[in-house]
Amino acid sequence: MGDLLTLRQHEFPVQVIVFKNDSPAFVELEMIAAGILDFGTNLHNPDFAKIAEGAGLLGLRAETPDQVEPVIAQALQYDGPALVEIPVPLSGALNATDNYFGTGQRFQPLHA
């Protein structure tokens, strides 16, 4: 929240993109890889676009994949700080176990 307020206070033309999957996915991945039952990883996140609006930023949300490009374009054209919230399925993060962000490397937990 402090970061958003700083962007507003100084009117920095920064665009923030939040990929919202309602989970600390890497923590969950580490737990799964270590054979630990994932516990406490389902989050009830707020509406980040509304929080941005409350802080005085332009708050936008892309509800569907076809809205992502025009919403980001709108944020980039805005003369001031903006936040774009993009809901993503958790399965996208979990697929990182097989292809760690397109690098072809498998996910390695911090604690094996």
Backbone as JSON Lines, residues from 0, in Angstrom:
{"i":0,"aa":"M","n":[0.83,-1.19,0.0],"ca":[0.0,0.0,0.0],"c":[0.87,1.25,0.0]}
{"i":1,"aa":"G","n":[1.96,1.2,0.77],"ca":[2.85,2.36,0.82],"c":[3.43,2.7,-0.54]}
{"i":2,"aa":"D","n":[3.71,1.66,-1.33],"ca":[4.25,1.9,-2.68],"c":[3.24,2.63,-3.55]}
{"i":3,"aa":"L","n":[1.98,2.24,-3.46],"ca":[0.94,2.9,-4.25],"c":[0.78,4.36,-3.83]}
{"i":4,"aa":"L","n":[0.82,4.59,-2.53],"ca":[0.69,5.96,-2.03],"c":[1.87,6.82,-2.48]}
{"i":5,"aa":"T","n":[3.06,6.24,-2.52],"ca":[4.24,6.98,-3.0],"c":[4.09,7.33,-4.47]}
{"i":6,"aa":"L","n":[3.62,6.37,-5.27],"ca":[3.4,6.65,-6.69],"c":[2.43,7.81,-6.87]}
{"i":7,"aa":"R","n":[1.37,7.82,-6.08],"ca":[0.36,8.88,-6.17],"c":[0.92,10.22,-5.68]}
{"i":8,"aa":"Q","n":[1.61,10.19,-4.55],"ca":[2.15,11.42,-3.96],"c":[3.06,12.16,-4.94]}
{"i":9,"aa":"H","n":[3.89,11.39,-5.64],"ca":[4.87,12.0,-6.54],"c":[4.42,11.98,-8.0]}
{"i":10,"aa":"E","n":[3.23,11.41,-8.24],"ca":[2.68,11.32,-9.61],"c":[3.67,10.66,-10.57]}
{"i":11,"aa":"F","n":[4.37,9.64,-10.08],"ca":[5.28,8.9,-10.96],"c":[4.48,8.18,-12.03]}
{"i":12,"aa":"P","n":[4.87,8.28,-13.3],"ca":[4.14,7.6,-14.37],"c":[4.54,6.12,-14.45]}
{"i":13,"aa":"V","n":[4.2,5.38,-13.4],"ca":[4.56,3.97,-13.31],"c":[3.3,3.13,-13.45]}
{"i":14,"aa":"Q","n":[3.4,2.08,-14.26],"ca":[2.29,1.16,-14.42],"c":[2.66,-0.15,-13.73]}
{"i":15,"aa":"V","n":[1.81,-0.59,-12.82],"ca":[2.02,-1.81,-12.05],"c":[1.06,-2.86,-12.58]}
{"i":16,"aa":"I","n":[1.57,-4.07,-12.81],"ca":[0.7,-5.17,-13.23],"c":[0.73,-6.23,-12.15]}
{"i":17,"aa":"V","n":[-0.46,-6.59,-11.66],"ca":[-0.6,-7.61,-10.63],"c":[-1.23,-8.84,-11.28]}
{"i":18,"aa":"F","n":[-0.49,-9.96,-11.27],"ca":[-1.03,-11.24,-11.73],"c":[-1.59,-11.93,-10.49]}
{"i":19,"aa":"K","n":[-2.9,-11.96,-10.39],"ca":[-3.57,-12.42,-9.17],"c":[-4.03,-13.87,-9.32]}
{"i":20,"aa":"N","n":[-3.42,-14.77,-8.52],"ca":[-3.84,-16.17,-8.55],"c":[-4.33,-16.66,-7.19]}
{"i":21,"aa":"D","n":[-4.49,-15.75,-6.25],"ca":[-5.02,-16.06,-4.92],"c":[-4.22,-17.11,-4.17]}
{"i":22,"aa":"S","n":[-2.92,-17.15,-4.44],"ca":[-2.06,-18.11,-3.75],"c":[-0.62,-17.63,-3.8]}
{"i":23,"aa":"P","n":[0.14,-17.87,-2.71],"ca":[1.59,-17.66,-2.81],"c":[2.17,-18.89,-3.51]}
{"i":24,"aa":"A","n":[2.08,-18.92,-4.84],"ca":[2.31,-20.13,-5.63],"c":[3.67,-20.78,-5.39]}
{"i":25,"aa":"F","n":[4.73,-19.98,-5.26],"ca":[6.04,-20.6,-5.08],"c":[6.15,-21.28,-3.72]}
{"i":26,"aa":"V","n":[5.51,-20.73,-2.71],"ca":[5.49,-21.39,-1.4],"c":[4.77,-22.72,-1.54]}
{"i":27,"aa":"E","n":[3.65,-22.72,-2.24],"ca":[2.9,-23.95,-2.46],"c":[3.73,-24.96,-3.24]}
{"i":28,"aa":"L","n":[4.43,-24.49,-4.27],"ca":[5.28,-25.39,-5.06],"c":[6.37,-26.01,-4.2]}
{"i":29,"aa":"E","n":[6.99,-25.2,-3.36],"ca":[8.04,-25.72,-2.49],"c":[7.48,-26.76,-1.53]}
{"i":30,"aa":"M","n":[6.29,-26.53,-1.01],"ca":[5.66,-27.47,-0.09],"c":[5.37,-28.8,-0.81]}
{"i":31,"aa":"I","n":[4.81,-28.7,-2.0],"ca":[4.49,-29.9,-2.78],"c":[5.76,-30.66,-3.12]}
{"i":32,"aa":"A","n":[6.79,-29.95,-3.58],"ca":[8.05,-30.6,-3.95],"c":[8.71,-31.28,-2.76]}
{"i":33,"aa":"A","n":[8.51,-30.73,-1.56],"ca":[9.11,-31.31,-0.36],"c":[8.23,-32.4,0.25]}
{"i":34,"aa":"G","n":[7.08,-32.67,-0.39],"ca":[6.19,-33.7,0.12],"c":[5.35,-33.25,1.3]}
{"i":35,"aa":"I","n":[5.22,-31.95,1.49],"ca":[4.43,-31.4,2.59],"c":[3.05,-31.03,2.05]}
{"i":36,"aa":"L","n":[2.02,-31.37,2.79],"ca":[0.68,-30.95,2.38],"c":[0.61,-29.43,2.4]}
{"i":37,"aa":"D","n":[0.11,-28.87,1.32],"ca":[0.01,-27.41,1.29],"c":[-1.08,-26.97,2.25]}
{"i":38,"aa":"F","n":[-0.72,-26.09,3.14],"ca":[-1.63,-25.59,4.16],"c":[-1.47,-24.08,4.25]}
{"i":39,"aa":"G","n":[-2.59,-23.39,4.24],"ca":[-2.54,-21.94,4.38],"c":[-2.11,-21.22,3.13]}
{"i":40,"aa":"T","n":[-2.24,-21.87,1.96],"ca":[-1.8,-21.22,0.73],"c":[-2.96,-20.72,-0.13]}
{"i":41,"aa":"N","n":[-4.19,-20.9,0.32],"ca":[-5.33,-20.33,-0.4],"c":[-5.65,-18.98,0.22]}
{"i":42,"aa":"L","n":[-5.42,-17.93,-0.54],"ca":[-5.59,-16.58,-0.03],"c":[-6.92,-15.97,-0.5]}
{"i":43,"aa":"H","n":[-7.44,-15.1,0.29],"ca":[-8.61,-14.3,-0.1],"c":[-8.08,-12.89,-0.35]}
{"i":44,"aa":"N","n":[-7.54,-12.71,-1.53],"ca":[-6.94,-11.42,-1.87],"c":[-7.99,-10.36,-2.12]}
{"i":45,"aa":"P","n":[-7.63,-9.12,-1.87],"ca":[-8.56,-8.02,-2.14],"c":[-8.61,-7.72,-3.64]}
{"i":46,"aa":"D","n":[-9.48,-6.81,-3.98],"ca":[-9.57,-6.3,-5.34],"c":[-8.48,-5.23,-5.46]}
{"i":47,"aa":"F","n":[-7.35,-5.6,-6.08],"ca":[-6.21,-4.69,-6.15],"c":[-6.51,-3.45,-6.98]}
{"i":48,"aa":"A","n":[-7.35,-3.57,-8.0],"ca":[-7.7,-2.41,-8.82],"c":[-8.46,-1.38,-7.97]}
{"i":49,"aa":"K","n":[-9.35,-1.84,-7.09],"ca":[-10.08,-0.92,-6.22],"c":[-9.16,-0.3,-5.17]}
{"i":50,"aa":"I","n":[-8.22,-1.08,-4.67],"ca":[-7.24,-0.52,-3.72],"c":[-6.45,0.59,-4.4]}
{"i":51,"aa":"A","n":[-6.04,0.36,-5.65],"ca":[-5.3,1.38,-6.4],"c":[-6.15,2.64,-6.56]}
{"i":52,"aa":"E","n":[-7.42,2.46,-6.91],"ca":[-8.32,3.61,-7.05],"c":[-8.43,4.36,-5.73]}
{"i":53,"aa":"G","n":[-8.54,3.62,-4.63],"ca":[-8.63,4.25,-3.32],"c":[-7.39,5.05,-2.96]}
{"i":54,"aa":"A","n":[-6.26,4.65,-3.51],"ca":[-5.0,5.36,-3.27],"c":[-4.81,6.51,-4.27]}
{"i":55,"aa":"G","n":[-5.73,6.65,-5.22],"ca":[-5.65,7.75,-6.18],"c":[-5.02,7.39,-7.5]}
{"i":56,"aa":"L","n":[-4.78,6.11,-7.75],"ca":[-4.22,5.67,-9.02],"c":[-5.35,5.27,-9.96]}
{"i":57,"aa":"L","n":[-5.02,5.11,-11.21],"ca":[-5.97,4.5,-12.14],"c":[-5.93,3.0,-11.86]}
{"i":58,"aa":"G","n":[-7.06,2.43,-11.51],"ca":[-7.14,1.0,-11.23],"c":[-7.94,0.3,-12.31]}
{"i":59,"aa":"L","n":[-7.33,-0.67,-12.97],"ca":[-7.99,-1.38,-14.06],"c":[-7.9,-2.89,-13.81]}
{"i":60,"aa":"R","n":[-8.81,-3.62,-14.43],"ca":[-8.82,-5.08,-14.28],"c":[-9.18,-5.7,-15.63]}
{"i":61,"aa":"A","n":[-8.4,-6.68,-16.04],"ca":[-8.7,-7.44,-17.25],"c":[-9.4,-8.72,-16.82]}
{"i":62,"aa":"E","n":[-10.67,-8.85,-17.14],"ca":[-11.45,-10.01,-16.71],"c":[-11.25,-11.24,-17.6]}
{"i":63,"aa":"T","n":[-10.92,-11.0,-18.87],"ca":[-10.76,-12.1,-19.82],"c":[-9.45,-11.91,-20.58]}
{"i":64,"aa":"P","n":[-8.91,-12.98,-21.16],"ca":[-7.65,-12.86,-21.89],"c":[-7.68,-11.81,-23.01]}
{"i":65,"aa":"D","n":[-8.82,-11.67,-23.68],"ca":[-8.89,-10.7,-24.78],"c":[-8.92,-9.26,-24.28]}
{"i":66,"aa":"Q","n":[-9.13,-9.05,-22.99],"ca":[-9.11,-7.7,-22.43],"c":[-7.71,-7.28,-21.98]}
{"i":67,"aa":"V","n":[-6.78,-8.22,-21.87],"ca":[-5.46,-7.91,-21.31],"c":[-4.75,-6.83,-22.12]}
{"i":68,"aa":"E","n":[-4.62,-7.03,-23.41],"ca":[-3.87,-6.07,-24.23],"c":[-4.5,-4.67,-24.22]}
{"i":69,"aa":"P","n":[-5.82,-4.52,-24.44],"ca":[-6.37,-3.17,-24.41],"c":[-6.31,-2.51,-23.03]}
{"i":70,"aa":"V","n":[-6.44,-3.29,-21.96],"ca":[-6.37,-2.71,-20.62],"c":[-4.95,-2.23,-20.32]}
{"i":71,"aa":"I","n":[-3.95,-3.03,-20.71],"ca":[-2.56,-2.59,-20.51],"c":[-2.28,-1.36,-21.36]}
{"i":72,"aa":"A","n":[-2.79,-1.33,-22.59],"ca":[-2.61,-0.16,-23.45],"c":[-3.22,1.07,-22.81]}
{"i":73,"aa":"Q","n":[-4.4,0.93,-22.19],"ca":[-5.05,2.05,-21.51],"c":[-4.18,2.55,-20.36]}
{"i":74,"aa":"A","n":[-3.61,1.62,-19.61],"ca":[-2.74,2.01,-18.48],"c":[-1.49,2.73,-18.98]}
{"i":75,"aa":"L","n":[-0.92,2.25,-20.09],"ca":[0.29,2.87,-20.63],"c":[0.03,4.27,-21.17]}
{"i":76,"aa":"Q","n":[-1.18,4.52,-21.63],"ca":[-1.53,5.83,-22.17],"c":[-1.91,6.82,-21.07]}
{"i":77,"aa":"Y","n":[-2.16,6.33,-19.88],"ca":[-2.58,7.19,-18.78],"c":[-1.42,8.05,-18.31]}
{"i":78,"aa":"D","n":[-1.69,9.32,-18.07],"ca":[-0.65,10.26,-17.63],"c":[-0.59,10.28,-16.1]}
{"i":79,"aa":"G","n":[-0.04,9.22,-15.55],"ca":[0.06,9.1,-14.1],"c":[0.2,7.64,-13.72]}
{"i":80,"aa":"P","n":[0.21,7.36,-12.43],"ca":[0.38,5.97,-11.99],"c":[-0.89,5.15,-12.2]}
{"i":81,"aa":"A","n":[-0.68,3.9,-12.59],"ca":[-1.81,3.01,-12.86],"c":[-1.47,1.6,-12.39]}
{"i":82,"aa":"L","n":[-2.51,0.85,-12.05],"ca":[-2.35,-0.55,-11.68],"c":[-3.33,-1.36,-12.49]}
{"i":83,"aa":"V","n":[-2.84,-2.45,-13.08],"ca":[-3.67,-3.38,-13.83],"c":[-3.68,-4.71,-13.1]}
{"i":84,"aa":"E","n":[-4.86,-5.2,-12.77],"ca":[-5.01,-6.49,-12.12],"c":[-5.45,-7.52,-13.17]}
{"i":85,"aa":"I","n":[-4.71,-8.62,-13.24],"ca":[-5.02,-9.67,-14.2],"c":[-5.17,-10.99,-13.44]}
{"i":86,"aa":"P","n":[-6.4,-11.48,-13.31],"ca":[-6.58,-12.78,-12.66],"c":[-5.99,-13.88,-13.53]}
{"i":87,"aa":"V","n":[-5.22,-14.77,-12.92],"ca":[-4.63,-15.9,-13.64],"c":[-4.92,-17.18,-12.85]}
{"i":88,"aa":"P","n":[-5.08,-18.28,-13.55],"ca":[-5.35,-19.54,-12.84],"c":[-4.09,-20.01,-12.12]}
{"i":89,"aa":"L","n":[-4.28,-20.62,-10.98],"ca":[-3.16,-21.16,-10.23],"c":[-2.45,-22.23,-11.03]}
{"i":90,"aa":"S","n":[-3.18,-22.92,-11.91],"ca":[-2.56,-23.98,-12.7],"c":[-1.42,-23.44,-13.56]}
{"i":91,"aa":"G","n":[-1.48,-22.18,-13.93],"ca":[-0.38,-21.59,-14.7],"c":[0.89,-21.57,-13.89]}
{"i":92,"aa":"A","n":[0.78,-21.28,-12.6],"ca":[1.96,-21.3,-11.74],"c":[2.42,-22.72,-11.49]}
{"i":93,"aa":"L","n":[1.47,-23.63,-11.31],"ca":[1.86,-25.01,-11.03],"c":[2.53,-25.67,-12.22]}
{"i":94,"aa":"N","n":[2.23,-25.22,-13.44],"ca":[2.9,-25.76,-14.62],"c":[4.38,-25.39,-14.63]}
{"i":95,"aa":"A","n":[4.76,-24.45,-13.8],"ca":[6.17,-24.07,-13.72],"c":[7.02,-25.22,-13.22]}
{"i":96,"aa":"T","n":[6.4,-26.21,-12.59],"ca":[7.19,-27.36,-12.13],"c":[7.77,-28.12,-13.31]}
{"i":97,"aa":"D","n":[7.11,-28.08,-14.44],"ca":[7.61,-28.78,-15.62],"c":[8.42,-27.88,-16.54]}
{"i":98,"aa":"N","n":[8.13,-26.61,-16.55],"ca":[8.83,-25.69,-17.44],"c":[8.94,-24.36,-16.73]}
{"i":99,"aa":"Y","n":[9.99,-24.18,-15.99],"ca":[10.18,-23.02,-15.12],"c":[10.25,-21.74,-15.94]}
{"i":100,"aa":"F","n":[9.1,-21.1,-16.1],"ca":[8.96,-19.86,-16.86],"c":[9.57,-19.94,-18.26]}
{"i":101,"aa":"G","n":[9.3,-21.03,-18.94],"ca":[9.71,-21.15,-20.33],"c":[11.19,-21.42,-20.53]}
{"i":102,"aa":"T","n":[11.94,-21.68,-19.48],"ca":[13.39,-21.9,-19.62],"c":[13.71,-23.34,-19.95]}
{"i":103,"aa":"G","n":[12.73,-24.23,-19.82],"ca":[12.98,-25.64,-20.04],"c":[13.56,-26.32,-18.8]}
{"i":104,"aa":"Q","n":[13.8,-25.55,-17.75],"ca":[14.35,-26.1,-16.51],"c":[13.21,-26.49,-15.59]}
{"i":105,"aa":"R","n":[13.42,-27.56,-14.84],"ca":[12.42,-27.98,-13.86],"c":[12.57,-27.15,-12.6]}
{"i":106,"aa":"F","n":[11.47,-26.92,-11.93],"ca":[11.48,-26.18,-10.67],"c":[12.27,-26.95,-9.62]}
{"i":107,"aa":"Q","n":[13.13,-26.27,-8.92],"ca":[13.9,-26.88,-7.84],"c":[13.51,-26.2,-6.53]}
{"i":108,"aa":"P","n":[13.03,-26.97,-5.54],"ca":[12.67,-26.34,-4.27],"c":[13.9,-25.8,-3.56]}
{"i":109,"aa":"L","n":[13.68,-24.81,-2.71],"ca":[14.8,-24.24,-1.96],"c":[15.38,-25.23,-0.98]}
{"i":110,"aa":"H","n":[14.51,-26.05,-0.41],"ca":[14.95,-27.03,0.59],"c":[14.6,-28.41,0.09]}
{"i":111,"aa":"A","n":[15.59,-29.15,-0.34],"ca":[15.33,-30.5,-0.86],"c":[15.43,-31.53,0.23]}
